[in-house]
């Protein structure tokens, strides 16, 4: 008999983190039957042996040699047997009631996708900008439980498989730049999909210490800023929407650029937040695909594995 839910965890050269995420998934107290699908996305298959050491009949480990976040997610879907698909990132740790919380809200609302909060747990408190980093890696919009009109990233989500537009719905064009989930949910929303929020179904985000830097987070902020215009162009070549976001970005870059200069000179405690808003504005203006920062897949192929 097929399980009701498949929990998919993609990973790239982070076997220790993937194991921790998988162990938290296996500890779920959800009454529904579930399986855990682990996708090793390293072309060299560096995580296969450590992940297979889990020795749990509910676990399936698959190797996807085409490096990239979209390819990894699609590979998980090919193997998954559940009618409900939960996604957990390899740097996320789920409390025991996480899956039950997502399932309860899905049954209550009939939503096609349910999202939950993400809370940051830093391995070591940084000397500067701790509040900024904790907020950056978190997802806490404080919606009430129930249907919402917006969507979020794939990590910490539950998707009704029948609502997906195709068997492999994540665009491989986003393998290195990310945003494959935004593109999917944008398409689903245009087709009438319903989204919901489960405030009690939260997970811990445990970012790699190498990412807890201004340099990394501001590159990500630039990419986040590029998202609205880039998605409008990728979806329907909507020039009016692209122009709107570019205008918003220009105003944001000017206003927060001036504020960032003052904050930098004054060394204010919250200056990193102002930097982020300025950089996001610049991203809205400079949304063009040929300058998209690359964070996944082949962009990481030359980097060593981490914990």
C-alpha positions, -999 to 999 in steps of 0.1 A, spaced: 0 0 0 13 34 -9 19 59 19 -4 89 22 25 114 24 60 115 9 85 138 26 111 148 0 145 161 12 170 171 -15 206 175 -6 239 186 -22 271 177 -5 257 181 30 252 145 42 253 153 79 226 180 76 205 157 54 207 129 80 196 153 107 167 165 86 157 129 77 158 118 113 135 146 123 112 136 95 112 100 106 102 111 142 69 126 130 38 117 151 14 121 122 -13 95 121 -11 92 83 14 67 68 44 85 53 77 78 36 109 98 34 126 103 0 162 115 1 177 129 -31 215 130 -33 221 157 -60 259 156 -60 270 142 -94 297 122 -75 270 107 -53 289 116 -21 259 113 2 245 79 -10 264 57 15 258 80 46 221 83 37 216 46 31 230 40 66 196 51 80 183 15 76 146 24 79 120 8 56 102 41 52 133 57 36 142 57 -1 175 72 -12 179 82 -49 208 97 -68 200 126 -92 233 133 -111 220 164 -129 231 190 -104 204 216 -96 177 224 -72 149 219 -97 163 186 -109 166 173 -74 130 182 -65 117 166 -97 138 134 -90 121 132 -56 87 135 -71 95 107 -96 101 83 -67 75 96 -43 44 74 -39 22 97 -17 -7 117 -29 5 145 -6 40 158 -10 59 175 19 92 193 12 118 197 39 152 213 30 184 196 41 192 224 66 157 223 82 148 203 113 111 195 119 96 191 154 76 159 159 42 175 152 52 194 120 36 170 94 5 165 115 0 203 116 4 207 78 -21 178 72 -46 192 96 -48 226 79 -49 209 45 -79 189 55 -95 219 71 -91 242 41 -89 219 11 -58 239 1 -36 227 -28 -5 239 -9 1 245 28 30 265 41 44 267 76 68 291 95 106 288 95 125 298 126 163 304 126 187 285 148 223 298 143 251 274 151 271 302 167 259 337 174 277 362 151 295 392 166 274 416 145 239 417 130 225 388 149 189 400 147 193 406 110 206 371 103 179 355 124 152 374 105 168 368 71 168 330 73 133 329 89 98 329 75 73 344 100 47 364 83 22 360 112 -8 349 90 -38 336 109 -44 299 103 -63 292 71 -64 303 34 -40 330 23 -35 348 -10 3 345 -13 28 318 -16 63 311 -1 93 288 -8 90 250 -11 109 242 21 83 235 49 54 230 26 27 203 18 15 200 -18 -15 180 -31 1 160 -60 -30 162 -81 -28 200 -81 7 200 -97 6 210 -134 29 181 -145 48 151 -133 80 172 -132 68 207 -125 101 224 -114 118 242 -143 154 230 -149 161 265 -161 162 275 -124 187 248 -115 215 272 -106 196 304 -97 167 290 -77 132 304 -77 119 272 -93 93 270 -65 81 306 -70 77 299 -107 56 268 -100 34 284 -74 29 314 -97 16 290 -124 -6 272 -99 -20 304 -86 -29 315 -121 -48 283 -125 -68 288 -94 -48 268 -68 -56 275 -31 -28 282 -6 -30 280 32 -10 288 62 -3 265 92 12 286 120 18 256 142 37 236 115 70 253 119 106 240 113 141 251 124 164 266 98 200 258 106 220 278 81 256 267 73 279 292 91 295 300 58 262 316 48 258 337 79 276 367 64 266 400 49 282 391 16 261 359 12 229 373 24 231 405 3 237 384 -28 205 364 -18 187 397 -12 196 409 -47 183 376 -61 151 379 -40 146 414 -54 150 401 -90 122 376 -84 89 395 -91 101 410 -125 120 379 -135 89 357 -128 66 381 -147 89 379 -177 94 341 -175 57 335 -171 38 356 -197 64 382 -209 43 408 -190 60 440 -199 37 462 -178 43 441 -147 81 441 -153 80 479 -157 60 483 -125 86 463 -105 115 481 -120 100 515 -110 93 502 -75 129 490 -74 144 522 -86 125 542 -59 135 516 -32 172 517 -43 173 555 -41 155 559 -8 173 530 10 206 538 -8 207 571 9 196 556 42 222 529 38 250 555 34 239 573 66 235 540 85 270 529 74 286 561 84 268 561 118 274 524 123 238 519 135 228 486 150 202 478 124 222 490 94 222 455 77 184 457 74 187 489 54 215 474 32 192 445 24 163 468 14 186 488 -8 200 457 -25 166 442 -30 156 475 -48 186 472 -71 176 436 -79 142 447 -90 158 471 -115 186 447 -126 164 416 -129 179 404 -162 186 366 -164 222 370 -175 231 387 -142 212 364 -119 234 352 -90 239 314 -90 236 295 -57 229 258 -67 238 230 -90 269 235 -111 276 268 -94 286 247 -63 302 218 -82 337 229 -74 331 235 -37 338 208 -11 311 191 9 301 206 43 284 194 74 
